[in-house]
Amino acid sequence: MNLREKLKRLDRENYSRPKQEEKNDGGYKKLTDLISGKIISCENGQYFHRKIKFKSGFKHGLYPLKDLTCFKQEDICNLTGKNNGNVAVDCNNMLFMDTETTGLMGGTGTVAFLIGIGYFTAGNFIVEQYFMRDFNEETAMLNNLLHKLKKLVLVSFNGKSFDLPLLKTRLILNRIPAVSYDLHLDLLHLSRQIWSHLDSCCLSNLEEKILQIKRKYDIPGSEIPGIYFSYLENNDPVNLPPIFKHNLLDIVSLVTLTTHLLKVHNSAHSLRLSAEELFNYGRLLQTRKKLAASIDILEKARQKADSSVIKRKIDIKLSWQYKRADRWSKAVNVWENMLSRQSGGLFPYRELAKYYEHREKDFEKAKKYSKNGLLYIKHNRPLIKNCKEEQSKLEYRLNRLKRKIERINKPSFPG
């Protein structure tokens, strides 16, 4: 017996427990009695498989599932901000994936015991769930799952940081080839770009605050590992159905979230977005160097702003964008409006002083705003970050302006 055969034998001795379908003592129900699905047998072993079909007209939160089918490759490019090359992106080659694991910290000891995938086909949305009833079913489960992971676009929520590294580790440990895909849409990172103003961008919070999805009797994700370990220990699947439901809802919610993100990026004007959402989107467009589009969205955000805090943030960002676009009169209007509202702290004083000194060469006005800025510092010192540095800069500017004014006003005598 060689080393590999010894290890396989040791693995079977340590991890092969009687399956629930084989042992049904103490009045415990079978897994198949509680959850619709079947035991799949293959050359690598067995695992539990469940398949659920949704009609594409099924509405989950804001949108029917079929709304995602309206988007094309250029829409995905707008979402990612990248040219996705030769990837023919549409809903038919998207695969939505979510895992339930034995822990949230990752590492080689963490196992994905339930892997759910979702995809569109023939006018329906299909969700498949792969579940290992014990650790020795992992190889069979992963081998058969790989046949489905052949879509061009993988969609996940925090998959880049958690699900995919975990899956890659488990595939390596089971000597299975890696997952292959052309594009990965991690909706967590895309969501943070638009909803960073929320207290949390976890999927459940986005469902409640953004997507109008209300889960009833959902199990907290933190409790899932403990329930699975209890199932392994007691051989009783009575507490497993909520985990399957949780995983199923996660996958369907990814479709709704993808649809909403695509609508934000491709038709923001037609959506009822808040000032905060518009501000975040305008800021994102700025980072993508789409100046005109950024100004357009920020102006709409400014119109909808109903609090002094968000108005101040929008005004600062919008005035910078006006400066970049050489729309100086609009920038000046923003700064003067901030002063009239006593908003923005030192920012409008500083910007107006710079504008009148360098753009208009109106040194008297620049001097006035520099003096007013110093007065603001004097009366609001505790509120100003880097107070001494800001005061020093304004004093330096004021002295420079005084010298410029003196040179202009100095009488010239004939030679």
C-alpha angles and dihedrals in degrees: 000000000000126000095264092053090048091052092049090050091048090049092053092048093050102040109024105102123169108275120242089246090055098042120041105163130154095028093292116158124236119252090243090055091060103034127038108241142085143249111256118209121197139154091279095051135266140310138167119260130191128185126193126185124207124189109239089240091063108123118220112180114314099358146033111248091246091066088080090062090068094070124091139197095278089054091056089049089055090050096051096034089228139101100247092208118219095344107127095216122195137125093273093068097042121109119195114206137185132166136205112209144187090249144002099230098074124214132126092297094060117092131192100227094174123036120183126193132182133194143161121250135158095350094311138095112230126200119194123188123199115198130181113211090199138005094263089065094063096093094051092045094050094044092054094041091057091066088066097045094081099103118120096231123049116199121196143148110242088344094140093060102031124005100044098043088048093048091047091053093049092049091051092049090050092045092241124143117259125263113268124209137145102220134020121202108197102192094195092067092042090049094051089058091061105028104035088125090070119095088241137010095202114135095251092054092048089050092054101038102033115013100044092233117146117190118205120213093350118172117238111248091231091065096052100084091051093051091051093050089048089053091052092049100043100029089225118128095190093114097044102084094076089055092054090047092049091052092046093052091048091057096046090046089056088062092052092045092049090050092050094047090050091050091050092052097042105032108017092147093061095050126083095241122168123242089255092053092047091047092052091047092048090050090050091052088052092056088051089054094243095141102171093044091047092053091047093054094042091052089054090048089052091054091052098042111118102173131065092231097058092038090057093050092047094047093052094048095041094050090052089052091050089052092052090050092048090243093138099159090058091048090051090050090054093050093047090048089052090053092049089053092042087237133141099037113229094348101090093044091053095044094048092048090052092046096051093043100047106023105031099024086221097144095176092059091043088052091050093053092045090053092046089050091054090049089052090053091049093055099037104036097137091054097054123090114223088007097174093048093050091047091050091052093050093047090051090050092048093051091048091051092050090054092049091050091048091053091050094047095042108114115241118221124205115256 
